[in-house]
């Protein structure tokens, strides 16, 4: 089996260190924070799962986001 390619909501391939924009307001589980639509998230890290990326935002550190809610900046 080959490595699965991580893609954003538009089908663009994502790589370590890319910047992405959130396309929908997302509530963060376990906190009262909401990541607003249009938030720029820099320096993402790929996980072993092609549907998720790891990142940090100003509000929350160590966040895992689903790629269906992201687009490449």
C-alpha positions in Angstrom: 0.0 0.0 0.0 1.2 3.5 -0.9 1.0 6.5 1.3 -2.3 8.3 1.1 -2.0 12.0 0.0 -3.5 14.5 2.4 -5.8 17.0 0.5 -7.8 20.0 1.4 -11.5 20.6 0.8 -10.8 21.6 -2.8 -8.6 18.6 -3.6 -5.2 20.4 -3.4 -2.4 18.4 -1.9 -1.2 19.5 1.6 2.4 19.2 3.0 4.2 19.8 6.2 4.6 23.5 6.9 1.8 24.6 4.6 -0.6 27.4 5.6 -4.4 26.7 5.4 -7.6 28.7 5.9 -10.6 27.5 8.0 -13.7 27.5 5.8 -16.3 27.0 8.6 -16.6 28.1 12.2 -15.4 25.2 14.3 -16.1 24.6 18.0 -13.1 23.1 19.8 -14.1 20.1 21.9 -13.2 20.5 25.6 -13.0 24.3 25.5 -15.3 27.3 25.0 -13.2 28.4 22.0 -14.5 28.7 18.5 -12.1 28.9 15.5 -13.7 31.4 13.2 -14.2 31.0 9.4 -11.3 32.6 7.6 -8.7 32.0 10.3 -5.2 31.5 8.8 -3.4 28.5 10.3 0.3 28.4 9.5 2.8 25.6 9.7 0.5 22.5 9.7 1.9 19.0 10.4 0.6 15.9 8.6 -0.6 13.0 10.7 -0.7 9.4 9.6 -4.4 9.9 8.8 -4.9 11.7 5.4 -8.2 13.2 6.7 -6.6 15.1 9.6 -3.7 17.6 10.2 -2.1 18.8 13.4 -1.6 22.5 14.0 -1.5 25.4 16.6 -3.6 28.5 16.6 -3.4 31.6 18.8 -6.3 30.2 21.0 -5.5 26.5 21.1 -2.2 24.6 20.9 -1.9 20.9 19.7 -5.1 21.0 17.6 -6.1 18.3 15.2 -8.3 19.6 12.3 -10.2 17.6 9.7 -9.0 18.5 6.2 -12.6 18.8 4.9 -12.8 22.2 6.8 -9.6 23.6 5.4 -8.4 25.1 2.1 -4.8 25.8 1.1 -3.7 29.4 1.5 
